[in-house]
Amino acid sequence: MRYLTSGESHGPQLTTIIEGLPAGMPLVDSDINEELARRQKGYGRGRRMQIEKDTVQITAGIRHGYTLGSPVALVVENNDWKHWTKIMGQDPLNPEDEAEVKRKISRPRPGHADLNGALKYGHRDMRNVLERSSARETTVRVAAGATAKKLLSQLGIEVAAHVIEIGGVVSGQRDYSSLKELKEITEESPVRCQDQAAAQKMMAAIDSAKENGDSIGGVVEVIVEGMPPGVGSYVHYDRKLDSKLAGAMVSINAFKGVEFGIGFEAARKPGSEVHDEIAWDPDKGYYRKTNRLGGLEGGMSTGMPIVIRGVMKPIPTLYKPLQSVDIETKEPFTASIERSDSCAVPAAAVVAENVIAWELASVIVDQFYSDRFETLKASVEQQRQFAREF
C-alpha cells in the first residue's frame, strides 16, 4: 500500500490518494471522521482548531460502503481558505494584488523547515515552504491511517496511543487491563494521559509555557495488540518491521527520537535483563514471558504487543521568537510568528497512532495475498493458526 498527500496549510483543501487497499473492505466516512475529530482535540491546541472542523469527502474508490480495489481519494477542505484566497491563490498576481499581499516571509524560524526549504527550492518568500511543511498536513495522514485502522480492526489487530510525558512531567501509571480500557481512560483526558494526577501537572506545564510565550514537547507511546508473528523480515534490511515503524514515527512533524520496548534502557542492562524468554502453551502456542523488546525480534513481529514510543520536540513557533536573519537584508531579526499551539503532544499521539497503523497495514498487505479482503483475512488467520501449531 502507499499514499500521497497534497495541499497547503491555508490552501483550499488537503488531499490524499491511497493505493493498495484490498477490494471488499468495509469503509465509510464516519470511520475516518472519528479519527480526524480525535486529532483536533487536546489541551494546548491553538485557535486553528476552532476554525477547522475537519471532515472527509470520499471522492473515489468506495461504492456502497466497500472498497473497490481501485485508488481511494480523500479530501478535507480548509475552512480558513476564504481568508487566504489572494495570499494562497493559484492565479498569477497583478500589481495591485501583489501590493495587497503583505505576508511575504523573509525571516526563517529556527527549528522549522523555512530556511532549509528555501535553500533547496530557491524560494525568496518562505511562505512557499512553511505552508507545506506545516503539521496541518497530518490531517490527511490521519485520514489515510484511519483506513488502515479499519483494515487492522477487521483482522483482529487493535492500535492505541497515549501520552506518557509532557514538559518533564512523567506519567506514573503505565499498566492497563486491556487496550479498550486504556482507550476509554485516555479519550476522557485532555492530554491523553491515563495518570490523572500527572495529567493535571501536564496541563499546568502547558499553561505556564503559554503564558511565557513558549512551547513544550513530550513522549507518546503506541501499543499494538493482535499482530500475528512473523510479519516483517530478517532477510531484507528495508523490510524489517521495526525499521519501518521507526521511520514512520520520526516522519511525523517535530518527532526526533524513537524506541521500542524498554528502549534506550537496554544500553544500561545486561542481556539477561533485556531479552525475552520463550515459552509455549498448548492453547496459544509460543509466547514471551516478558515483552522488553516491544514485540519485535529480528525485524519481525513476535505476536506479543508491539510497544513503540516517540519523542516530540517543543513546537518551534514561539510567541517570544528566537533570533534569526532576514534573507533579504542579512540583518539579524527576531523570527516571524505564525499562529501556533503551545503544546501539540496530545494531538501528536493520535497522529502517531494512525501513522503506525498505516505502516502495519501496509506490511500486512504486502506480505499476504490482498487483492480481495476476504482472502487477506483468511491468509492472516492461517498464519496465526500455523504459528499456534508449529
N, C-alpha and C positions, 0 to 999 in steps of 0.2 A: 504494500500500500504506500501511497505517497500523497502529499497535498501541497498546493502552492497558495500563498496568500497574496493579496494585493490591496492597496488602499493606503491613504494617509490619515493622520490623526484627525485633521479638520477637513478632510475631503468629503465627498457626498456619501461614500459607503465603504465598507470593508467587505472583501470577497474572498472565499476560499473554494477551490475546486479539488475534490477528493477523488482519487482513482484507486481502484482495487477492492472496494467493498464487495463482498460476495452477493450474488443475486438472492433475493428471497429473505433478506434480513429485515425484521420489523423496525421501522424508524419513522417517527412523526416529529413535528416541530416542537412539541412540548418536551421531548427528550433533550433537546438542545437548549430551549429557553430556560429550563430549570438550572442548567449549568451556567448560563450567561447571567442569570439573576444572582447566583451564588458568588460569581466573580465580582459583582458590583458592591457586595456587602463588605463590612469590615471597618473596625474603628481606625480612624486616622485618614480615611479617604477624603479627597478634595471635592470641590464644588462640581467638578465634571460629572460625578456620579449622580448628581441631582438633575443634570441636564439630559444625560443619555439614559434612556430606558431600553436597554438592548433586547431586541427580539429578532429572530431569524426569519428570513424568507427562503424556503427551499424552492429553487427555480429549475432544477433538473435532477434526474437520476432516481426519483422516487415516484411510484404510482400506487395509489390506494393504500399507502402506509407501508409499502415494502420496497426495498432497493431493487433496481433493475439489473445491476451488474455494470451499468454504464457510469461515467463520472457523475458525481453528485456535486451540485453547485449550491453554495450557501451565501446569502447576502445579509449583512447587518447595516442598516442605514445609520448615518451620523446625524442626530437631530440638530447639533450645533452648526452644521454646514451652512444654514441660512445666514449666519453671521460672518461667514468666511468666503462667500461666493466670489468676491473680487480678489481677495488675497490668495485664495487657493484655486481659482478658476482655471479651466483648461485653455481658454481662448487667449490669444496674444493681447497685451495691454496697449491701449492708445496712450498718448502723452498725458491726457487729463487723468485717466485712471491710474497711471503709473505714479503720478504725484500724490494721488489719494492713498495708495498702498504704502503705509508708513511703517510696516512691521518687518522691514528688512533686518536680518540679524547678522552682525559682523563681529560680535563678541562671543567666542565659544565658551561654553560652560564646562569647567573641569569635571571630569568623571563621565561625561557624555560622549556620544559619537560625533559631536559637532565638528571639531577641528579635523579629526582623522578622516571623516567622511568628505569634508571639503577638500582635503589634500588628495583623496582618492579620485573624486569626480570633477574637481576644479570648480566647485560651487562658490561664488562670491557671496551669495545670500545663503546662510546656513540653515534657513528655514527648509530648504530643499532636503537637508539631512535630517533634522530633528522631527519633521512630520512623519517620516517613515520609521525612524529608529525609536519613536515613542512606544511605550508599553501599551498604548491603545491597540496595537496590532495583535496583542494577546487575546483580544476579544474573539477573533476568528480562529485562533489556535485552540481556544477553549471550545468553540463550536465544533471544530474537527475532532477534538478529544472526546466530546460528548458522543459522537457517532461511534468512537472506539469503545467508550464505556458501555454503550448499549450492546455492542458485539460481545465484549467480555462478560457482561452480566448474563447474556444468553448462554454462555459457555460455563457458567458457574464460577466466574472469576470476579472478585469484588476489589475495588480500589478506594482507599480513603486517605485523606491528608489532615494533619493538624499542626498547630504551631507549638513548638517546644521552647522557643526563646525569642524575646524582643528586647532590644536595648540593654542587654545584660541581665534581664530578668528571666530566670530559667524555671520551666515547669517542673515541679517535684512529683507530678503524677504521670506515670508512663504506662501503667498496667490497665488493661481493659478486658472484659469478658468476651466481647465479640466486636467485630468491626461495626455491626449495626449499633451497638451501644456507644462506641466511640463517635460515630457519625451523629447520633442523636444529641450527645452532650456538646460536641463542638459546633454543631449548627446553631445551638442556642447561645453560644459565647460570641460576643462582639469581636474577639480577637482569635477565635477558633482554637482556644486552649481548654483542655479538659480540667486543668487545675484552677479552680475558681479564685483561690487566694492569689495565685500568680497572675491570673488574668487581670485582677484589679490593679496590681502593681504595673503590669504592662500598659494598661490604659493610662495610668498616671505618668508613666515614662513618655508615652506618646503626647500627652497634653503638655508636658514640660518642654519637649522638643518643639512642638508647635508654637508655644509662647516665645521661645527663643529664636524662632525663625530657622530652626534646624530640622534634621531628619534622623531617623534611626532605622536599623535593619534588624535581622533576626535569622532564625533557623526554622525550617519546615521539615516535617517528616511525612513520607508517603509509605503506606503499607498496602501490600497486595496479598490477598489470600485466594487460594484455589488454582494457582498456576500448576499445570502438570509438570513433572520432572523431565529434564532433557530438552527443554526449549532453549535455543541458542546454539553455540558451537564451541568446541575446543580445537577444531581443525583450522578455522579461518579467523585471523585476527580481527577482521572487520565485521564478523558476525557474532562476536562474543556479546552475550546479553548484557553483562554489567558495563561493558564499554558503550553500548548503545544507550543504556539508561543514563550513564554518567554524562554523555554528550547531550542527551535531551535535556537533562536538568540544567546544565550550565548554558544551554541555548536560550533560557528564559532571561529576559532583561534583568540586569543587576545581580544575577547569581554568579558567585565567584568561587564556589567550592562544593564538593560532593563527597559523601562517604556512605558505606554500606554496613549494616550490622553494627558492630562495636566501632567500626571505622578507624580513625587515627589512634584510638586507644590500643589497637593491636600492636602498634610500634613499641608500647611500653610493657607488654606482657609476653611471657614465654609461650611457645607453641601449644603447650598442654592446656593453656587457658584461652586459646584463640580458636582452635579448630573444633568442629562439632562431631561428637561420637555418633556412629551409625548404629541403628537398631532395626529390628524387624518385628512386625506384628501380623498375625495371620489375617486380620481384617483390613488393615490399611497398608500393609506392605512395608517398604523401607521408610524410615524417618530419622531425623536427627534429634538427639537428646537435648541439645541446645540449639540456638539459632544465632550464634555470634557472627557468622559470616553473612547474615541477612538474606538467606535463601538462595545464595549463588555460590557455585563452586566450578572452577574450570571454564568459566564463561557461559555456564548453563544454569537453569533453574534446578533446584533440588526437590521441589514440591513443598518446602517449608515456606512460610510467609516471606515475601520479599520486603526488606526494610531499607529505604534509601532516604538520606537527608541532604538538603541543600542549604547553603548559606547565602543569604541575600544581603548585599551591602546597603547602607543608607542611600535613599534616593538622592542623586547629586544636584537636583534643582533645589536651591535654598533661597529662603526669603531674606537671609543675610548672606548674599552671594560672595563667593571666593574671588580672588584676583584672577584676571585673565588679560589678554592682549587683543586689541582691536585689529583685525586682519587688514583693514584699510589703512589705518594711520600708524600701526605698530606701536601705539601708545598703550600703557597699562590702564586698565579699567576694571571695574567690578563686572562680573559676568552678567549676561542678560537673565531675566527672570521669566519663566513660563509658569502658568498655573500648575500646581503640583500637590501631591499628598505629603503629609509629614511622615507617614508610615504606610507601606502597602504590603506588609508581610502577610496579614490575614488573607488578602486577595491573592497574593502570590501562592499561597498554599493551594488554592483552587486551581490556579494555572498549572502548578506542578502536578497536581493530581491528574489533570487531563492530558498534560504532555507525556507523563509516564504511561498513562492508559493507552495513548496513541502508539507509543513505541512497542508496548507489549502486544497490542492487537496486530501491529504491522509484522512483528516477528512471527506470530502465530499464523497469520495469513500466508506468509512466505514459506513457512515450514510444512504446513499441512495443505491438502487439496482444498481449494477455497473458491472455485467458480460458483458453487451453489452452497448456500448457508447450511442446508440440511446435511450435506456431505462433510462440510467443515466441522460441524457439531459432532457428527459420528466419528470423524478422524481423531478429534481431541479426546473423546471419551474412550476410543480404542487405545490411545496412548496411555491414558490413566489405568485402564484395565491391564494392559501389558506390564506396566510398572508394578502393579499390585501382585501379579502372578509370576514375575520374573525370578 
